[in-house]
Every structure is written in C-alpha cells, then in structure tokens.
C-alpha cells in the first residue's frame, strides 16, 4: 500500500474584506480540483474565517497526518517568518502524531511577474506591448508594507525584476501601510522623475481593503495633478500561473527542495532580455583585486545550480 501524499495546507493572511476572503476560499477550492489526489485546505492567520487551526483540525478528522504548508503570501514578512510556523507548532501540540513541512512564500516568481505585466497591459488598454510603447510608462508597484525591512526589500526586488528587460521608463516602489514611501509620496517621486504616464500596480494577490485603499489614494493624487496621466491596474488574482506556482511550492516542500534565489536566476529562468543565459555553464570568476590568495571569492558552485535538478 502506497503512502498517501502529504495534504496541502494553504496559509492566508486574512482580510476584513469579504470579497477578498471569498477569493482566497475559492482559490483553495480550485487547488483541490487541480490536485485531486491530495487533500487541500486553507485557513487564515487573522481577521477572517476559517482560522488555520480549523483547517488543520478538519484534515486531521479526515485521517490526514502529514502536511505541507504553503504561505499564500508574496513576501516573507512577520506572518510567513513567525506567525505561521508558530501556528503550525501549536497544531502539532493539539494533534500529536501529525508532521508538516513548510514551503516558501511565493516571492517575485517569473510567472507572477508575467501576470503583473499583463495587468499593466490591461490598464494601458493594450497600447503598450512593446518596449517602444512603454518608454514613457512609469510603474509604481505598491506593496502591503511591513515593519520588517527584509519584507519591504522583497517588494523592491520585485520592482527591479519587473523593470528588467521590459522597456518601462522605470518601476518605482511604494507601500500602503507601515512603511515609507506611501502612495502619494511614491507618485510625487514618479512625477519629479519626469513621468509622463504612470500606472499604479498593486502587489497583492486578491482584492481587499488595502488594494482598495491604493486605488482611492491614487485617484485622490490624480485629481490633484491633472497634468499627469495616472491609471490603476488590478491585483494579480486567481490566475492559472498562481495555481501552478502554489503547486510548485508544495512539491518543493514535500521533496525538501527549498532553494536559494533560483526563481530569479538568469541561468535557470528565461528572464526578458536574458534568454541566452539559460543553462550556460558557470565558470569560477576572479575579482581584479584577488592577489593569488583566492579569498573564497570564486563562488564555489555559486550558480552551478544551472545544472542541478
């Protein structure tokens, strides 16, 4: 008799917005349809039902003993780093005999960057598909905002990866809460940099109170600055790419294959404008200031993961 695969437990942030909470629950249902052999459940850390503990208890009642938990979050802030592991540890005490592995946040994965690019195209009415058309478009990517500097830095990383190779005039970054710059300050910065057309792009998975606030603040700023064309793009949403990525994170977690930053590695992934680098053999490289003592600087296998797996 084969061992059943571990169940997939989706951990969500939680929102006071009922449409946002329902979008999460519906996404979990879609995952269950895709993974017919794997029990799938989802719960929230705070603010909306069902809580993560109820999702675990429901699965345990169905006989599940092994879980892979995937945080349905774009950045690794306090929730992904602390709250979810703490909640899982609590469930382990409540349900002796269960075990779990913990997957990575979704991060600035190339497939999500492609969805963001589509959202920008939609906001521009399909008029900016080529680098030439995009040369006067400045994007303001707006993250949730965190008290964790690392989480905020992840949003800047996403902005940079979105800018690379796509031809936008620039991709600036702002936050809707807890971190500077806020949305009006971000728009001011775009304007001072000479932006002709600005698209405000919410770096959020689903609709909710914070993405609504981004749109309201954008509209308020635009009304006060009629000389600048400003548009609002939509959130990522429950796209096929998002389903695929969660399944990829689940498979990584159950195989113990938690990698370094391979999602955005030009030697592994075809990033726009860098497609020729995929699969290139990696040579050790020497810094000009190496004095023959080789200070461990040749990245022993640093990118040899182009051949791994």
N, C-alpha and C positions, 0 to 999 in steps of 0.2 A: 504494500500500500504506500503510495507516494505521499510525502508530507505536503499539506496544502500550503500555497504561497502565503506569506505574511499579508495581513489586511493593510489597506491603505487608509491612514488617518490624516485628514486634511485639517490643519490648524489655521483658523482665520483670525483676523484682528478683532472684528466686531465693529458694529456701527449702529448709531441710533436711527439710521435711515432705513425704513422697512424695505424699500426697493433694493437698496444695496445688500441687505441681509438676505433677501429672497434671491438675488442674483448669485450669491455665494451658495445657497442651498441648492439652487437649480444647477449650478456648475458641478456640485458634488453628485447630483443625480446623473448628469451627463457622463461623468467619470465612471460611475457604476455601469452605465450602459456600454461604455468602451471596454471596461475591464470585467467582462462577465464572469471570469473565474476567480476574481479577487474580491473579498468583501471590502466595500468602501463606505466610510462615514466621515462626517465633518462636524466640527464644533468651533465655537468662538472662545477667545481668551476673556473677553469682556463685552458688555453693552448689549449683546443680542443673543437670543436663543438659537440653537441649543448650545449650552456650555460644553467645552471639550470633555469634561468628566462624564456627561450624559452619553456622548458619542462612544466613549470607551466602554461604559457600562453596558450599553446596548449591544456592542460587539461581543463583549465577554459573555453576555447572556446567550448569544448565538454560538458560543463554543470557541470563539477566537482566543488564541493565546499569544500569537506573535504579531507584532505591528511594525509597520514602517511609517513614521510620522513625517509629513512634508509640510513646512510652513508656507501657506499661500500668501507670501509677502515678497515684495520686490527687493527690500533691503534688510540687512541683518542688524536691526536695532534692538532695543531692550526686550521686545517681545520674543524675537527669534533667539536671542542670546540667553535670556534669563527666564522669562515667564513660561514659555512652552516647555523647556526642559524641566522646570520646577513642577509644572502641572503634570507632566508625564511621570516624574518621580513620585508624586503624590498618588497617582493612579496605580503605580506599581505596589505601593503600600496597601492600597484599598483592595487590590485584586492580586494576591500572592500567586506567583506562577506565571504571570504574563511577562513578556520581554519585548523590547522595542529597539529599533534603530532610528536614528534621527537624520533626516535629509537636509539638504541645503536650501536656503531661500532661493527664489527664482533668479534674482540678480539681473544684470543687464545682458541677458542672453541674446544672441543674434536674432533668433526668431521673434523675440519681443521687440527688438529694435525695428524689425521689418513691419510689425504691426504699428508701431509708433509712426513710422514713415508713411504708412497707409492713412493713418489718422490725419497727418499733416496734409497729404494729398487731398483727402476728403474736405478738410477745412478750407483749402485753397480752390475748391471746385474742380480739382483735377487739372489745374492750369500750370502746375509746377512739377512736372515729372522728370525733367532733365536738369542737369547742373546749370545750364544757361538760364532756364526759367527760375531757378532757385537762387540765383546770385544776389537778388535783392530781398530775400526772405530771411529774417532773423527769427529763430525759435527761442521761446522762453519755456524751458522744461521746469515744471513746478512739482516738487516732491512734497511729501507729507510734512517733513521736518521732525527733528528729534533732538533730544538733549545729548545724544551720542554722536560725537564728531565723526566717527567711522561711518555711521549710517548716512550722515549728510554727505560725506566724501563719496559714498557709493552713487549718490544722485549726480554728482559732478562727473563721475566716471561714465555713467550712462549718457550724460550730455555730450561728453567728448566722443564716445563711440558712435553716437547718433550723428555727430558732425562729420566724422572722418569719412571721406570718400563720397559724400552725398551732394556736395555742392551748395549747401546753405551758406548764407553770408556769415552766420555764426549761430551757435547754440549756447544761450546763457542759462543760468540756473537761479531758481528762487524757491522759497518754501512757504507753505500756507500756515504753518504753526511752529512755534518753539525754536525756530532758527531764522537767522537773517541770511540774505535779504528777503523781505516779504514781497508779495506780488507787485504792489505799486512801486517799490524800490527797484525790483527787477526790471519792470517796464521802463522806469526812468533811465536805468542804465542802458537798456537797448536803445532808447531814444538818443541819449548822449553819445552813443557809439555811431549814430547816424543811420539807425534802422529806418528803412522805407516802409517795409511791410513786416508786421510782427504776428506770429502765430503763437498763442499761449497753449502749451501742451501739458495736460495734467498727467503726472507719472503715477497713475493709480490704476488698479485692476478693474474696479467696479464703481458704479455710481454711488454717491453718498453725500453726507453733509459737507465734507471737506472739498471734494471736487466741485460741488455747487458753489461753495464759497470762492473758489478760484475763479469761476465764471463770473460771479457777481462783482468781485474786485476788479476783474479785467474790464467788464462793461463800465464800471464806475470810472476807471482810469481813461478808457477810450472816450467817454463822453466829455471828459475834461481836456482831452488832447485830440481835437477833431482833425488836426493836420497829419496825424499818423494813422495809417490803416492797421487795425488790430482785429484779429479773428481768434475765436476759441475753438480748439479741437476737442474731440471726445476722449473719454477714458479708453483703456485697452479693451476691456470687455471680454466675454467668454469665447474668445476666438479658438479655432482649431489649433493654432500654434500654442495657445496656453494649455489646452488639454494635453498636447504632445509633450510639452515641457514638464508638466507635473508628473506624467508617466515616466519621463526620463529621470527626474529627480527620485522617484520611487525606485526605479531599477538600480540607480546608483546606490541608494541607501541599502537595499537588500543585498547588493553584491559587495558592500563595503568599499565602493569605488568613489570615495569622496576626494575630488581632485583639487589641484591648485587652480589658478585662473584660466583653465583651458577653454572656457566658453568664449573668451575674447582673445584667444591666441591666434595670431595670423598664420601660424604654421599648421593649425588644426582646422580652423574655420575660415571659409571664404568671406572675408570682410570686404565691403565695397572698395574697389581700387587696389586691393592687395591680393587678389585671387591667385596671382602667380606664386605666392609664397607657400601655399598649402602643400604640406608633405616634403618641403625642402629638407635635405639632410642638414643637421646642425653641426657646425664646426666650433671647436673651442675658440674664443676670441681673446686677444690680449690687449690690455689697455696700454696706451702710449707710455704711461708712467711706470709700467711694470719694469723692474730693474733686474730681472733674472731670478728673483726670489719667488715669483709666482704667488701672490698673496691670496691664493684660492679664488682668484677672480675670473677664472675661465669657466665659471658656471658649469661645473661638472654635471653633464646631463641636464643642464637647466631647462633646455627645451627639447630634450631627447624624447619628451612625451609626444612629439610628432609621429613617432613610430610605435608608441605604446598602444595597447588595446588592439 
